[in-house]
């Protein structure tokens, strides 16, 4: 192998290492976003359950008022 081939190969390896680093950072960012979305999903499910329980309680109270009158 002559010097130009070695230089081209060296540059290509450097580019691949840079790309690997970029992809690693992007993956870390995406994993962090996923964790945030999962946490948000859990919170929304909890809020939804609480709202459903409140609505069900109101319905039961309305039914009991209906039966009392």
Secondary structure, 3 states (H helix, E strand, C coil): CCHHHHHHHHHHHHHHHHHHHHHHHHHHHHHHHHHHHHHHHHHHHHHHHHHHHHHHHHHHHHHHHHHHC
